[in-house]
Amino acid sequence: MDIVQQAEQTRLEAQANGPILALIPAYNEDRFIASVVLKARHFVDEVIVVDDGSTDETSALAEATGARLLRQPSNMGKAAAINAGFVLARQLNAQALVMLDGDGQHSPADIPVLLKPILSGEADIVVGSRFLGVESKIPRWRLFGQHALTLATNAASGVALTDSQNGFRAFSRRALDNFNFQTQGFSVESEMQFLIKHHELTVREVPVAVNYDEKPKRNPVAHGLQVVNGIMRMIGQNRPLFFFGVPGVFIMLLGLFFGYGVVDSYNATEKLAVGSALIAITLVIIGTVTLFTGIILHTIRAYMTERV
């Protein structure tokens, strides 16, 4: 029995609990969207394509190949497209959903691998990882950026993954019910890790291959900076004590270091280094205010979370 037959058998056995869906957020992907939809249909009950304001033939080709189409009124960003797809999935009472890109990077043949832990109840979210034994020809500059963003996301969210930025993922109904993304741009995968931590969801990773034959449509540096900006914003919102407290303590210690130098100089020369003293006092004040800002925001967030 080949992988398509196995997936079909699993899908039929699971249909009683609700449909299994594929979600493809797409923006100007008419070169690849038809083949991705056709291949994905082998492994799921229905494919949803969210056209995020494309100006090419993405919508027409998605519908022609049998996908259920949602059209955003303009290019609203990946997070908004995913939110729209998740809303429809909940309306359709989906028991599981797998998300993949529309540019051909992800192989629909890996869909059963991602769905297996979801359908068996082992995980709420399954993330495809490019770094778990399946070799892909990834450009070195991409490797560096992916690992750097993964390290930052892991440290900030408190959830450890080997590939935080891979958009090839599967979700249980519990995850679909708990996920509503607030971020803009392409930091939605990082936001998922914060939500995983917040909602105490179970996450697993499985190895997948990725195709990098096509050149990136977006400037990779701008893309990376956009993700970093999103991560910083989410740290400020979700972990204010960490975001403000760590810099606050560092600034205070720096001020105390300058202050020690001022005192040591005065003891040796009996002359006050006014400039250095002012710098020390300013740093201590800034550090103290920053630290207490983090403490206050942390307390407010904890109180609001308990109320909710």
C-alpha positions in Angstrom: 0.0 0.0 0.0 1.6 3.3 -1.1 1.5 6.6 0.9 -1.6 7.9 -1.0 -3.6 4.7 -0.2 -2.5 4.8 3.4 -3.5 8.4 3.8 -6.9 7.7 2.1 -7.6 4.9 4.5 -6.7 7.0 7.5 -8.8 9.9 6.3 -11.9 7.7 5.7 -11.5 6.1 9.2 -11.3 9.6 10.8 -14.2 11.3 8.9 -16.7 10.5 11.6 -15.0 13.0 13.8 -15.1 15.8 11.3 -13.2 16.7 8.1 -9.5 16.9 7.7 -8.5 20.1 5.9 -5.5 21.7 4.3 -5.0 25.4 4.4 -2.9 27.3 1.9 -2.4 31.0 2.4 -1.3 32.4 -1.0 -0.2 35.7 -2.5 0.6 35.8 -6.2 1.3 32.0 -6.5 -0.3 31.2 -9.8 2.9 29.4 -10.9 2.5 26.7 -8.3 -0.9 26.9 -6.6 -2.7 24.4 -9.0 -0.1 21.6 -8.5 0.0 22.2 -4.7 -3.8 22.0 -4.4 -4.1 18.9 -6.6 -1.4 17.0 -4.7 -2.8 18.1 -1.3 -6.3 16.8 -2.2 -4.9 13.2 -2.1 -4.4 13.5 1.7 -7.3 15.6 3.0 -11.0 16.0 2.7 -10.9 19.6 1.4 -8.3 22.2 0.6 -8.9 25.8 1.6 -6.9 28.5 -0.3 -6.9 32.0 1.2 -6.0 34.4 -1.6 -4.4 37.4 0.3 -5.1 40.0 -2.3 -3.3 38.5 -5.3 -3.1 40.3 -8.5 -2.4 37.3 -10.7 -4.4 34.1 -11.5 -4.0 32.5 -8.0 -7.8 32.6 -7.3 -8.9 31.2 -10.6 -6.4 28.4 -10.6 -7.2 27.4 -7.0 -10.9 27.2 -7.8 -10.3 25.4 -11.0 -8.4 22.7 -9.2 -11.2 22.1 -6.6 -10.1 24.2 -3.7 -12.5 26.1 -1.5 -11.5 29.8 -2.0 -11.5 32.7 0.4 -10.4 36.1 -0.9 -9.0 38.8 1.2 -10.0 42.3 0.1 -6.4 43.4 -0.1 -2.9 42.1 0.9 -3.5 41.9 4.6 -0.6 39.7 5.6 -0.1 36.0 6.3 -1.5 36.1 9.9 -4.8 37.6 8.7 -5.0 35.0 5.9 -4.4 32.2 8.5 -7.0 33.7 10.8 -9.6 33.6 8.0 -8.8 30.0 7.2 -9.0 29.0 10.9 -12.4 30.7 11.2 -13.7 28.6 8.3 -12.1 25.4 9.6 -14.0 25.9 12.9 -17.2 26.5 11.0 -16.7 23.3 9.1 -16.1 21.5 12.4 -12.6 20.3 11.3 -11.0 17.8 13.5 -7.5 18.6 12.1 -5.9 21.0 9.7 -2.6 21.0 8.0 -1.1 24.3 6.7 1.4 24.5 3.9 2.8 27.2 1.6 1.5 27.7 -1.9 4.9 28.2 -3.6 5.9 24.6 -3.9 8.5 24.6 -1.1 6.5 22.1 1.0 5.8 18.6 -0.3 2.1 17.6 0.1 3.4 14.0 0.3 4.5 14.9 3.9 1.0 15.8 5.0 0.3 12.3 6.5 3.5 12.5 8.5 2.3 15.8 10.1 -1.3 14.6 10.6 -0.4 11.3 12.3 0.4 12.7 15.8 -2.7 14.9 15.6 -5.1 12.1 14.7 -3.6 9.8 17.3 -4.1 12.4 20.0 -0.4 12.7 20.7 -0.1 16.4 19.9 -2.1 19.6 19.5 0.4 21.0 17.0 2.9 19.3 14.8 5.7 21.4 13.2 7.6 20.2 10.2 11.4 20.6 10.8 14.0 21.0 8.2 16.7 20.0 10.7 15.7 16.5 12.0 17.5 14.3 9.6 15.9 14.9 6.2 18.4 16.7 4.1 17.4 19.7 2.1 19.6 21.9 0.0 19.2 25.0 2.1 21.4 28.0 1.2 23.9 28.9 4.0 22.6 32.4 4.4 19.1 31.0 5.0 20.5 28.4 7.5 22.1 31.2 9.5 18.9 33.3 9.5 16.6 30.3 10.3 18.8 29.2 13.3 19.1 32.8 14.6 15.4 33.4 14.5 14.7 29.9 16.1 17.1 30.7 18.9 15.4 34.0 19.6 11.9 32.6 19.4 12.7 29.7 21.7 14.4 31.9 24.3 11.5 34.5 24.2 8.6 32.1 24.2 9.8 29.4 26.5 9.0 26.7 23.9 11.9 24.8 22.3 11.7 23.9 18.6 14.4 23.0 16.1 12.7 25.0 13.3 10.5 27.8 14.6 10.0 29.4 11.2 8.7 26.5 9.1 5.1 27.2 8.0 4.4 23.5 7.3 2.3 22.6 10.4 -0.7 20.6 11.5 -3.3 21.6 14.1 -5.8 19.7 16.2 -9.3 21.1 16.9 -8.1 22.3 20.3 -5.3 24.3 18.7 -7.8 25.8 16.1 -10.1 26.8 18.9 -7.3 28.6 20.8 -5.4 30.3 18.0 -6.2 33.9 16.9 -3.2 35.7 15.7 -2.5 39.4 16.4 0.8 39.8 14.7 1.4 41.5 11.3 3.6 40.2 8.5 5.6 37.0 8.8 6.2 36.5 12.5 3.0 34.4 12.8 5.0 31.2 13.3 6.8 32.8 16.2 3.5 34.0 17.7 2.4 30.4 17.6 5.1 29.4 20.1 3.9 32.1 22.6 0.3 30.8 22.2 1.5 27.2 22.7 3.0 28.2 26.0 0.0 30.3 27.0 -2.6 27.7 26.3 -0.4 24.8 27.5 -0.7 22.9 24.2 1.3 19.9 23.2 3.7 20.3 20.3 5.7 17.8 18.4 8.2 18.0 15.5 8.6 15.7 12.5 11.2 15.8 9.8 10.2 17.2 6.4 12.0 18.2 3.2 11.8 21.7 1.7 12.5 22.7 -1.9 14.6 25.9 -2.4 14.9 25.7 -6.2 13.0 29.0 -6.6 14.5 32.3 -5.6 12.8 34.1 -2.6 10.1 36.5 -3.6 10.9 38.9 -0.7 14.1 40.5 0.4 15.4 38.0 3.0 17.0 40.7 5.2 13.8 42.7 5.3 11.9 39.5 6.0 14.2 38.6 8.9 14.0 42.0 10.4 10.2 41.9 10.2 10.2 38.6 12.1 12.6 40.0 14.7 10.4 43.1 15.2 7.4 40.8 15.7 9.3 38.7 18.3 10.3 41.8 20.2 6.7 43.1 20.2 5.5 39.7 21.5 8.1 39.6 24.2 6.9 43.0 25.4 3.3 41.9 25.4 3.7 38.4 26.8 6.8 38.6 29.0 7.0 42.3 30.1 9.1 41.4 33.2 11.7 39.8 30.9 11.5 42.5 28.3 11.9 45.4 30.7 13.5 43.7 33.7 16.6 42.3 32.1 17.6 45.6 30.4 16.6 47.5 33.6 18.9 45.4 35.8 21.7 45.7 33.3 21.4 49.5 33.1 21.3 49.7 36.9 24.4 47.7 37.3 26.1 49.8 34.7 25.2 52.9 36.7 26.5 51.4 39.9 29.7 50.5 38.1 30.1 54.2 37.0 29.2 55.2 40.6 31.8 53.0 42.1 34.4 54.6 39.8 33.3 58.1 40.9 33.6 57.1 44.6 37.0 55.5 44.0 38.2 58.5 42.2 37.0 60.9 44.9 38.7 58.8 47.6 42.0 59.0 45.7 41.9 62.7 44.7 39.2 64.3 46.9 37.7 65.7 43.7 34.2 64.9 42.4 34.0 63.8 38.8 30.7 65.6 38.2 30.2 64.3 34.7 30.7 60.7 35.6 28.5 61.2 38.7 25.7 62.5 36.6 26.0 59.6 34.2 25.9 57.1 37.1 22.9 58.7 38.7 21.0 58.9 35.3 21.7 55.2 34.5 20.6 54.1 38.0 17.3 56.1 37.6 16.6 54.8 34.1 17.4 51.2 35.2 15.2 51.5 38.2 12.3 52.9 36.3 12.7 50.3 33.5 12.8 47.5 36.1 9.7 48.7 37.9 7.9 49.2 34.6 8.4 45.5 33.9 7.2 44.5 37.4 4.1 46.6 37.1 3.2 45.4 33.6 3.9 41.8 34.7 1.5 42.2 37.6 -1.2 43.8 35.5 -0.9 41.0 32.9 -1.1 38.3 35.5 -4.2 39.9 37.0 -5.9 40.3 33.6 -5.0 36.7 32.7 -6.6 35.5 35.9 -9.7 37.6 35.2 -10.1 36.1 31.8 
